[in-house]
Amino acid sequence: MANSARFDFSGANVLVTGGSNGIGYAIAAAFRDAGARVTITGTRADGDYESDFSGLTYRALDMRDAAGIAAVTAALPKLDVLVNCAGQARFNEYEPEVFEETVAVNLTGSFRMANAVLPQLKASRGSVINIASMTSYFGMSLIPGYGASKAGVLQMTKTLAEAWASDGVRVNAIAPGWVETNMTAPAQSNPEFDAKIIAHTPMKRWAKPAEMAGTVLFLCSDAAAFITGVTVPIDGGFSAVM
Ligand SMILES: NC(=O)c1ccc[n+]([C@@H]2O[C@H](COP(=O)([O-])OP(=O)(O)OC[C@H]3O[C@@H](n4cnc5c(N)ncnc54)[C@H](OP(=O)(O)O)[C@@H]3O)[C@@H](O)[C@H]2O)c1
């Protein structure tokens, strides 16, 4: 079936943290192509990446840096959409400091960012999109900090949805399945792991980053005006089966 989903975000201001790569970049490009003014963030000070950033405004930001979050926020007097996409997973998250770092980036950073732009979102009656994960629902022994942070993201989405509904701000999340990005490169290149993912995914493939974008634009559009507090799995059926 041809892809006929189109949304018009002309004149909207959108911030995508972690928009320099992978899923965030695909979401940022989709908002740009739908007419929005899009700011993206990444970790590199010089903003030197391989991707085409034309039509996007780049700012360096570490999600653990409260002053950096305040500076990005101050540069955006108007905002309609925040996509909290910046995230990390580490191999040594059984070290408490590393566990804490992953939670600080993925969960506390998302909370801090959403709080910081709340005045702008109240003014526009805008939306927040958080990025959850299959590890919001299922244990994955390799990455305890990542799983804890993503379970927290799912819960925080519900709490902030309730807290901010009376301000007209909607808060939703997507929970991607297995997506081909830098973050999952080690898993993609491990034949045993790859086979396990494919076996458990009814659609029998990994997702492309661009396949995450349509649901995000939908959730931020008027078509989703009465939807808040939900986390939508985009997982090829991964979470539907035992
Ligand atoms: N790929 C999957 O299968 C999958 C599944 C479920 C959820 N997710 C989530 O999707 C989001 C995007 O991940 P991805 O797969 O697209 O990975 P990715 O390509 O590695 O992108 C991660 C993004 O986060 C940024 N980032 C990393 N650490 C940061 C920090 N401390 N402060 C600020 N920004 C930071 C990266 O910046 P640089 O470009 O400068 O490195 C990049 O823009 C993450 O929240 C991830 O947990 C991914």
The ligand as a Gaussian input file, in Angstrom:
#p B3LYP/6-31G(d) Opt

LIG

0 1
 N       17.182000       2.046000      17.852000
 C       16.277000       1.376000      18.523000
 O       16.042000       0.189000      18.244000
 C       15.510000       2.048000      19.646000
 C       14.449000       1.343000      20.220000
 C       13.717000       1.940000      21.228000
 C       14.008000       3.218000      21.632000
 N       15.049000       3.891000      21.057000
 C       15.283000       5.257000      21.537000
 O       15.261000       6.136000      20.435000
 C       16.029000       7.295000      20.769000
 C       17.003000       7.568000      19.641000
 O       17.937000       6.500000      19.577000
 P       18.533000       5.965000      18.193000
 O       18.299000       4.528000      18.143000
 O       18.082000       6.824000      17.096000
 O       20.094000       6.123000      18.487000
 P       21.214000       7.108000      17.893000
 O       21.182000       7.089000      16.411000
 O       22.454000       6.727000      18.610000
 O       20.735000       8.553000      18.365000
 C       20.842000       8.940000      19.715000
 C       20.701000      10.436000      19.772000
 O       20.827000      10.880000      21.129000
 C       21.938000      11.773000      21.221000
 N       22.579000      11.614000      22.537000
 C       23.243000      10.540000      23.010000
 N       23.688000      10.784000      24.266000
 C       23.300000      12.047000      24.565000
 C       23.466000      12.900000      25.687000
 N       24.126000      12.518000      26.801000
 N       22.937000      14.148000      25.654000
 C       22.292000      14.572000      24.554000
 N       22.094000      13.828000      23.451000
 C       22.599000      12.574000      23.462000
 C       22.838000      11.423000      20.061000
 O       23.718000      12.493000      19.720000
 P       24.972000      12.227000      18.723000
 O       24.380000      12.095000      17.344000
 O       25.813000      13.438000      18.885000
 O       25.615000      10.956000      19.203000
 C       21.790000      11.149000      18.992000
 O       21.293000      12.347000      18.468000
 C       16.709000       7.004000      22.102000
 O       15.952000       7.582000      23.145000
 C       16.628000       5.495000      22.191000
 O       16.663000       5.057000      23.505000
 C       15.798000       3.333000      20.076000

